[in-house]
Amino acid sequence: MRKEFDRLLCEKYPQLYRDRHGDPRETAMCFGFEVNSGWFRILDHMSALITAQAKKECFDPVAQQIKEKYGTLRVAIVGLAGDEYTAGVIRAAGLLSSRVCEACGSSAGQLFMQGWWRTCCIPCNERYLNGGSLMGRPLAK
């Protein structure tokens, strides 16, 4: 994820991402948001919903890992205290990510490319197949 998006999420949701620069023996968040920038909006909305629910229900969630796996967003958060609403928000974010280009944020589908599952729109897929990168693309407007 682009550095400015990483910084923005940590500034907007400091309690949720307080382990962002933590000890690697204790949290995988020390490695940052291990996703491409196209999923920034999903993470932003998910984080807002989780933070609001935590305040309402008085629990203290802490992100342990945010990554891509099999072309979808995977989120590990501790401290949910069995909150089903928050668990549902995390599941919904994962499902939504399977339809949003991980590079640019536009509508997309899942593809199996060169041994890896990716969620890409057609232009980003073509750029990737022509030797380009999925990393660091600006968000679609």
Solvent accessible surface area in square Angstrom, and as a share of the most:
residue,aa,sasa,rsa
1,M,31,0.14
2,R,66,0.24
3,K,175,0.74
4,E,67,0.30
5,F,25,0.10
6,D,20,0.10
7,R,132,0.48
8,L,67,0.33
9,L,0,0.00
10,C,27,0.16
11,E,105,0.47
12,K,100,0.42
13,Y,17,0.06
14,P,79,0.50
15,Q,110,0.49
16,L,4,0.02
17,Y,4,0.02
18,R,100,0.37
19,D,43,0.22
20,R,35,0.13
21,H,153,0.68
22,G,27,0.26
23,D,43,0.22
24,P,89,0.56
25,R,209,0.76
26,E,134,0.60
27,T,9,0.05
28,A,27,0.21
29,M,1,0.00
30,C,29,0.18
31,F,132,0.55
32,G,3,0.03
33,F,8,0.03
34,E,76,0.34
35,V,6,0.03
36,N,11,0.06
37,S,1,0.00
38,G,2,0.02
39,W,0,0.00
40,F,17,0.07
41,R,106,0.39
42,I,12,0.06
43,L,0,0.00
44,D,23,0.12
45,H,120,0.54
46,M,4,0.02
47,S,0,0.00
48,A,44,0.34
49,L,82,0.41
50,I,0,0.00
51,T,49,0.28
52,A,61,0.47
53,Q,22,0.10
54,A,9,0.07
55,K,165,0.70
56,K,148,0.63
57,E,87,0.39
58,C,119,0.71
59,F,28,0.12
60,D,76,0.39
61,P,9,0.06
62,V,15,0.09
63,A,0,0.00
64,Q,38,0.17
65,Q,50,0.22
66,I,1,0.00
67,K,59,0.25
68,E,45,0.20
69,K,81,0.34
70,Y,136,0.52
71,G,0,0.00
72,T,24,0.14
73,L,5,0.02
74,R,98,0.36
75,V,25,0.15
76,A,45,0.35
77,I,21,0.10
78,V,81,0.46
79,G,41,0.39
80,L,31,0.16
81,A,90,0.70
82,G,67,0.65
83,D,23,0.12
84,E,126,0.57
85,Y,108,0.41
86,T,0,0.00
87,A,25,0.19
88,G,24,0.23
89,V,16,0.09
90,I,27,0.14
91,R,147,0.53
92,A,56,0.43
93,A,6,0.05
94,G,14,0.13
95,L,136,0.68
96,L,94,0.47
97,S,0,0.00
98,S,20,0.13
99,R,146,0.53
100,V,24,0.14
101,C,0,0.00
102,E,2,0.01
103,A,0,0.00
104,C,7,0.04
105,G,17,0.16
106,S,39,0.25
107,S,99,0.64
108,A,19,0.15
109,G,26,0.25
110,Q,63,0.28
111,L,62,0.31
112,F,125,0.52
113,M,13,0.06
114,Q,131,0.58
115,G,50,0.48
116,W,165,0.58
117,W,107,0.37
118,R,47,0.17
119,T,0,0.00
120,C,5,0.03
121,C,14,0.08
122,I,128,0.65
123,P,87,0.55
124,C,0,0.00
125,N,26,0.13
126,E,95,0.43
127,R,80,0.29
128,Y,47,0.18
129,L,92,0.46
130,N,129,0.66
131,G,73,0.70
132,G,31,0.30
133,S,62,0.40
134,L,9,0.04
135,M,118,0.53
136,G,44,0.43
137,R,67,0.24
138,P,80,0.51
139,L,33,0.16
140,A,36,0.28
141,K,237,1.00
